[in-house]
Amino acid sequence: MSMEEFAAGKSIPVALKDVEKSIPTMWRKLAEAAKEKGAKTAITRACLWNLIVRTPGGKTFDESKQLIDTISNSVPARVIVLDAQPGAPTAPIQAWIEANWHSGGGGAHQIGSEELTFKASGETVADLASVVRALLIGDVPVAALWHGLAPGNDALDHDMLAAATRVVIGIDGAEETMRAVSSLLEGGRLRPGTGLTSLAWLRSAHWRQLVAALFDPPSEAGDAGKVSEVRVVCGADHVNAALLLIGWFAARLGWKAGKAVDRAAHSYAFTGPGGAVKAAIDVGGTSEDIFTRVEVTTPDGRSSVSRIGASVIIETPTTARKQPRHIPGDAELWLAALGARGHDPLFIEALRGAAALVR
């Protein structure tokens, strides 16, 4: 292995059997070289997380690598990126190692961590489970992130779930995604106390804030409890996120007995404190944001939040206003998932409410 390439953050191929011993060797060589040259720059190896990222390969794998490059400056971690393709012809596992560098307070201090990449296909995908298990740093929390797919039931998914203290789902999609994600709440698939979130949930956070604000004064206390209908407009790729939003309504407003009225039309029904409640997802239209429009109906009329370009339009029976609203990018969401927002008990409540609609 080339120490110069490692120091430059380049990806270096390494034999699978040599990965574990190569990591401390390269850091030691870097420190020794700096000392020999009389360098004043101190090199510190840091790790706040073990971050395992499973991808199905292809474009999603490339996106994951780019996102890690973007967030690595903010979150020192041992990152393990997996290009796992069980449906492809079987091939030996390939491995690479590289260094990620982080801000260290000027040029006098360099803080680094390592990124390990593995590619496996066919039967060797199952072998990744033991490879990952051996490379996790002890006494450091483990975040398992599925990017471009939902957790399944193979050996690799089982081990990732068993090791994780934080589980992040990086795919939105349609109802089948919701069924896969909600299955994590069943049968003890998650360790007790494990944080669970999804990028769809985090991406829709500003929508929940805006919808909740529809019931700020001059609305009267208790108006939110009188909602009789909710309609979410979104693209086909964000049906899962829309289901989570409806699940959030159910959790916050005490709706019970959620069920699908017409699954093909994405029409649902609940029983609320004040009587029957209808919910629907309209699939269509395009928007850079996760939703195009959210409407709620109460006895006083209809209120809505709509996305138009870089702004949102907020309308109630008595007011209307337009304001700018940032759309978070994937790198922001990955950072949020590894922070306090990635352990949100309300997500579990919303997930349970949404899961009832797709059973």
C-alpha positions as CSV (number, residue, x, y, z in Angstrom):
1,M,0.0,0.0,0.0
2,S,1.2,3.5,-0.8
3,M,1.4,5.8,2.3
4,E,1.3,8.8,0.0
5,E,-2.0,7.7,-1.6
6,F,-3.5,6.9,1.8
7,A,-2.5,10.4,3.1
8,A,-4.1,11.9,0.0
9,G,-7.4,10.2,0.7
10,K,-7.2,8.0,-2.4
11,S,-8.9,4.6,-2.5
12,I,-6.3,1.8,-2.3
13,P,-7.1,-1.8,-3.2
14,V,-6.0,-4.3,-0.6
15,A,-6.3,-8.1,-0.1
16,L,-9.3,-9.0,2.0
17,K,-7.1,-10.9,4.5
18,D,-4.9,-7.8,5.0
19,V,-7.6,-5.2,5.6
20,E,-7.6,-5.4,9.4
21,K,-3.9,-5.2,9.9
22,S,-3.4,-2.5,7.1
23,I,-5.4,0.1,9.0
24,P,-3.2,0.6,12.1
25,T,-0.1,0.1,9.9
26,M,-0.9,3.0,7.6
27,W,-1.7,5.3,10.5
28,R,1.5,4.4,12.3
29,K,3.5,5.0,9.1
30,L,1.9,8.4,8.6
31,A,2.7,9.4,12.2
32,E,6.3,8.2,11.9
33,A,6.8,9.9,8.5
34,A,5.5,13.2,10.0
35,K,7.9,12.9,12.9
36,E,10.9,12.1,10.8
37,K,10.3,15.2,8.7
38,G,10.0,17.3,11.8
39,A,6.5,18.2,10.9
40,K,4.6,20.4,13.4
41,T,1.3,18.9,12.3
42,A,-0.1,16.3,14.7
43,I,-2.1,13.4,13.3
44,T,-5.0,12.1,15.4
45,R,-7.2,9.1,14.5
46,A,-10.8,9.7,15.6
47,C,-14.0,7.7,15.5
48,L,-17.5,8.8,16.7
49,W,-19.4,6.1,14.9
50,N,-19.0,2.7,13.2
51,L,-21.1,3.6,10.0
52,I,-22.1,0.6,7.8
53,V,-23.7,1.6,4.5
54,R,-25.3,-1.2,2.5
55,T,-26.1,-0.4,-1.2
56,P,-27.3,-2.5,-4.1
57,G,-24.4,-1.3,-6.2
58,G,-24.4,0.7,-9.4
59,K,-25.5,4.4,-9.2
60,T,-26.6,4.1,-5.6
61,F,-23.2,2.9,-4.5
62,D,-21.6,5.8,-6.3
63,E,-24.0,8.3,-4.7
64,S,-23.2,6.8,-1.3
65,K,-19.5,7.2,-1.8
66,Q,-20.0,10.8,-2.8
67,L,-22.2,11.5,0.2
68,I,-19.7,10.0,2.6
69,D,-17.0,12.3,1.1
70,T,-19.4,15.2,1.8
71,I,-20.2,14.4,5.4
72,S,-16.9,12.9,6.5
73,N,-15.5,16.3,7.4
74,S,-18.2,16.7,10.1
75,V,-18.4,13.1,11.4
76,P,-15.2,11.2,12.1
77,A,-16.2,7.5,11.7
78,R,-15.0,4.1,10.6
79,V,-17.1,3.9,7.5
80,I,-17.8,0.5,5.9
81,V,-19.4,0.8,2.5
82,L,-20.9,-2.3,0.9
83,D,-21.6,-2.9,-2.7
84,A,-23.6,-6.1,-2.2
85,Q,-25.3,-7.7,-5.2
86,P,-26.7,-11.1,-4.3
87,G,-28.5,-11.5,-7.6
88,A,-25.3,-11.1,-9.7
89,P,-22.8,-13.9,-10.6
90,T,-20.7,-15.0,-7.6
91,A,-17.3,-13.3,-7.4
92,P,-14.6,-13.0,-4.7
93,I,-14.9,-10.1,-2.3
94,Q,-12.9,-7.1,-3.3
95,A,-11.7,-4.5,-0.7
96,W,-10.3,-1.0,-0.7
97,I,-9.1,1.3,2.1
98,E,-8.9,5.1,2.2
99,A,-8.5,7.9,4.7
100,N,-11.0,10.7,5.4
101,W,-9.7,13.9,6.9
102,H,-11.6,16.3,9.2
103,S,-11.3,19.8,10.4
104,G,-8.9,20.0,13.3
105,G,-8.6,23.7,14.2
106,G,-6.2,25.1,11.7
107,G,-3.2,23.5,10.1
108,A,-1.5,22.3,13.3
109,H,-3.8,19.3,13.8
110,Q,-5.0,16.7,11.3
111,I,-7.9,14.4,12.4
112,G,-8.4,11.3,10.3
113,S,-10.5,8.2,10.1
114,E,-10.8,5.3,7.7
115,E,-13.2,4.3,5.0
116,L,-13.4,0.6,4.0
117,T,-15.2,-0.4,0.8
118,F,-16.2,-4.0,-0.1
119,K,-17.8,-5.4,-3.2
120,A,-19.4,-8.8,-3.3
121,S,-21.8,-10.6,-5.6
122,G,-23.7,-13.8,-5.6
123,E,-22.9,-16.2,-2.8
124,T,-20.0,-14.1,-1.4
125,V,-22.6,-11.4,-0.2
126,A,-23.3,-13.7,2.8
127,D,-19.6,-13.6,3.7
128,L,-19.7,-9.9,4.2
129,A,-21.6,-10.4,7.5
130,S,-18.5,-11.9,9.2
131,V,-16.2,-9.4,7.4
132,V,-18.1,-6.4,8.8
133,R,-18.5,-7.9,12.2
134,A,-14.7,-8.3,12.5
135,L,-14.0,-4.7,11.5
136,L,-16.3,-2.9,13.9
137,I,-14.5,-0.8,16.6
138,G,-15.6,-1.9,20.1
139,D,-17.3,0.5,22.5
140,V,-18.2,2.8,19.6
141,P,-21.9,3.0,18.5
142,V,-22.9,1.4,15.3
143,A,-25.1,3.1,12.7
144,A,-26.4,0.8,9.9
145,L,-27.7,2.7,6.9
146,W,-29.5,1.0,4.0
147,H,-29.2,3.3,0.9
148,G,-31.4,2.5,-2.1
149,L,-33.0,-0.6,-0.5
150,A,-34.8,-1.6,2.6
151,P,-33.5,-4.2,5.1
152,G,-34.2,-7.8,4.1
153,N,-33.7,-11.1,5.7
154,D,-30.3,-12.3,4.6
155,A,-27.3,-12.9,6.8
156,L,-25.8,-9.5,6.1
157,D,-29.0,-7.6,7.0
158,H,-29.4,-9.8,10.1
159,D,-25.9,-9.0,11.4
160,M,-26.2,-5.3,10.6
161,L,-29.5,-5.1,12.6
162,A,-28.0,-7.1,15.4
163,A,-25.0,-4.8,15.7
164,A,-26.7,-1.5,15.2
165,T,-27.6,1.1,17.9
166,R,-29.0,3.4,15.1
167,V,-30.8,2.1,12.0
168,V,-31.3,4.4,9.1
169,I,-33.5,3.6,6.1
170,G,-32.3,5.5,3.0
171,I,-35.1,4.7,0.6
172,D,-38.6,6.1,0.1
173,G,-40.6,4.3,-2.5
174,A,-44.1,2.9,-2.4
175,E,-46.2,0.6,-0.1
176,E,-43.8,-2.4,-0.3
177,T,-41.1,-0.2,1.2
178,M,-43.4,0.6,4.1
179,R,-44.1,-3.1,4.7
180,A,-40.4,-3.9,4.7
181,V,-39.6,-1.0,7.1
182,S,-42.5,-1.7,9.4
183,S,-41.5,-5.4,9.7
184,L,-38.5,-4.1,11.7
185,L,-40.9,-3.5,14.6
186,E,-41.9,-7.1,14.7
187,G,-40.2,-10.3,16.0
188,G,-37.4,-8.6,17.8
189,R,-35.5,-7.6,14.7
190,L,-34.1,-4.5,16.5
191,R,-32.1,-4.5,19.6
192,P,-33.9,-2.8,22.6
193,G,-33.2,0.9,22.6
194,T,-32.0,1.0,19.0
195,G,-32.7,4.3,17.3
196,L,-34.7,4.0,14.1
197,T,-35.3,6.6,11.4
198,S,-35.6,7.1,7.7
199,L,-34.4,9.8,5.3
200,A,-38.0,10.2,4.2
201,W,-39.0,11.0,7.7
202,L,-36.2,13.5,8.1
203,R,-36.8,15.0,4.7
204,S,-40.4,15.7,5.6
205,A,-39.6,17.4,8.9
206,H,-40.3,20.9,7.7
207,W,-43.7,19.8,6.3
208,R,-44.7,18.6,9.7
209,Q,-43.6,21.9,11.2
210,L,-45.6,23.9,8.6
211,V,-48.7,21.7,8.9
212,A,-48.6,22.0,12.7
213,A,-48.3,25.8,12.3
214,L,-51.7,25.8,10.4
215,F,-53.3,25.5,13.9
216,D,-51.3,28.3,15.6
217,P,-53.3,31.3,16.8
218,P,-55.7,32.8,15.7
219,S,-56.9,29.1,15.4
220,E,-58.6,28.0,18.6
221,A,-57.1,25.3,20.9
222,G,-58.5,22.0,19.9
223,D,-59.0,22.8,16.2
224,A,-56.4,20.2,15.2
225,G,-58.5,17.6,16.8
226,K,-61.4,18.4,14.5
227,V,-59.5,17.4,11.3
228,S,-61.9,15.2,9.2
229,E,-59.8,14.8,6.1
230,V,-56.1,14.8,5.0
231,R,-54.8,14.8,1.4
232,V,-51.2,14.5,0.5
233,V,-50.0,15.2,-3.1
234,C,-46.6,13.7,-4.0
235,G,-44.7,11.8,-6.7
236,A,-44.8,8.1,-7.0
237,D,-41.3,7.8,-5.4
238,H,-42.6,9.4,-2.2
239,V,-45.7,7.4,-1.3
240,N,-43.9,5.9,1.6
241,A,-43.1,9.4,3.0
242,A,-46.8,10.3,2.5
243,L,-47.9,7.3,4.5
244,L,-45.5,8.3,7.3
245,L,-47.1,11.8,7.3
246,I,-50.5,10.3,7.6
247,G,-49.2,8.0,10.4
248,W,-47.9,11.1,12.1
249,F,-51.4,12.7,12.0
250,A,-52.8,9.5,13.5
251,A,-50.2,9.4,16.3
252,R,-50.6,13.1,17.2
253,L,-54.4,13.4,16.9
254,G,-55.4,10.0,18.4
255,W,-56.8,8.4,15.3
256,K,-57.4,4.7,15.7
257,A,-58.4,1.7,13.5
258,G,-56.5,2.8,10.5
259,K,-57.3,0.8,7.3
260,A,-57.1,0.9,3.5
261,V,-60.4,1.7,1.8
262,D,-59.0,1.5,-1.7
263,R,-55.3,0.6,-1.8
264,A,-55.0,1.2,-5.5
265,A,-56.4,4.7,-5.1
266,H,-54.4,5.3,-1.8
267,S,-57.5,6.0,0.1
268,Y,-57.6,5.3,3.9
269,A,-59.9,5.7,6.9
270,F,-59.5,6.2,10.6
271,T,-61.7,6.7,13.6
272,G,-60.8,10.0,15.3
273,P,-62.0,11.4,18.7
274,G,-64.6,13.4,16.8
275,G,-65.7,10.7,14.4
276,A,-64.7,9.3,11.0
277,V,-61.5,10.6,9.3
278,K,-60.5,10.2,5.7
279,A,-57.0,10.3,4.3
280,A,-55.7,10.1,0.8
281,I,-52.5,10.3,-1.3
282,D,-52.7,11.8,-4.7
283,V,-49.8,10.5,-6.8
284,G,-48.8,12.8,-9.6
285,G,-47.1,16.1,-10.4
286,T,-43.4,16.9,-9.9
287,S,-41.6,18.8,-7.2
288,E,-38.1,19.1,-6.0
289,D,-39.5,18.6,-2.5
290,I,-40.8,15.4,-1.0
291,F,-44.4,16.6,-1.3
292,T,-46.2,19.1,-3.6
293,R,-49.2,19.8,-1.3
294,V,-50.7,18.8,2.0
295,E,-54.4,19.7,2.7
296,V,-56.3,19.3,5.9
297,T,-60.1,19.9,6.3
298,T,-61.9,20.9,9.5
299,P,-65.4,22.2,10.1
300,D,-64.0,25.7,9.5
301,G,-62.8,24.9,6.0
302,R,-59.7,23.7,4.2
303,S,-56.1,24.7,5.0
304,S,-53.0,23.7,3.0
305,V,-49.3,24.0,2.5
306,S,-48.0,23.9,-1.1
307,R,-44.5,23.9,-2.5
308,I,-43.8,26.3,-5.3
309,G,-40.1,26.5,-6.3
310,A,-38.0,27.7,-3.4
311,S,-41.0,28.9,-1.4
312,V,-44.1,27.5,0.3
313,I,-47.7,28.8,0.2
314,I,-49.6,28.5,3.4
315,E,-53.3,29.0,3.3
316,T,-56.1,28.8,5.9
317,P,-59.7,29.9,5.7
318,T,-58.7,33.3,7.1
319,T,-55.0,33.9,6.0
320,A,-52.6,33.3,3.2
321,R,-48.9,33.9,3.0
322,K,-45.8,32.9,1.0
323,Q,-42.4,32.3,2.5
324,P,-39.0,30.9,1.4
325,R,-38.3,27.3,2.7
326,H,-35.1,25.4,2.3
327,I,-35.2,21.9,0.8
328,P,-32.6,19.7,2.6
329,G,-30.1,17.7,0.6
330,D,-29.1,14.1,1.2
331,A,-25.9,15.1,2.9
332,E,-27.8,17.2,5.5
333,L,-30.2,14.3,6.1
334,W,-27.3,11.8,6.6
335,L,-25.8,14.1,9.2
336,A,-29.2,14.6,10.8
337,A,-29.7,10.8,11.0
338,L,-26.4,10.5,12.9
339,G,-27.3,13.3,15.3
340,A,-30.1,13.7,17.8
341,R,-32.8,13.8,15.2
342,G,-31.9,10.2,14.2
343,H,-33.4,8.9,17.5
344,D,-36.9,10.2,17.3
345,P,-39.5,8.1,19.2
346,L,-42.2,9.9,17.2
347,F,-41.0,8.1,14.1
348,I,-41.9,4.8,15.7
349,E,-45.4,6.0,16.4
350,A,-45.8,7.3,12.9
351,L,-44.5,4.1,11.5
352,R,-46.9,2.0,13.4
353,G,-49.8,4.2,12.2
354,A,-48.7,4.0,8.6
355,A,-48.0,0.2,8.8
356,A,-51.7,-0.4,9.6
357,L,-52.6,1.1,6.2
358,V,-50.5,-1.4,4.2
359,R,-51.1,-4.7,6.0
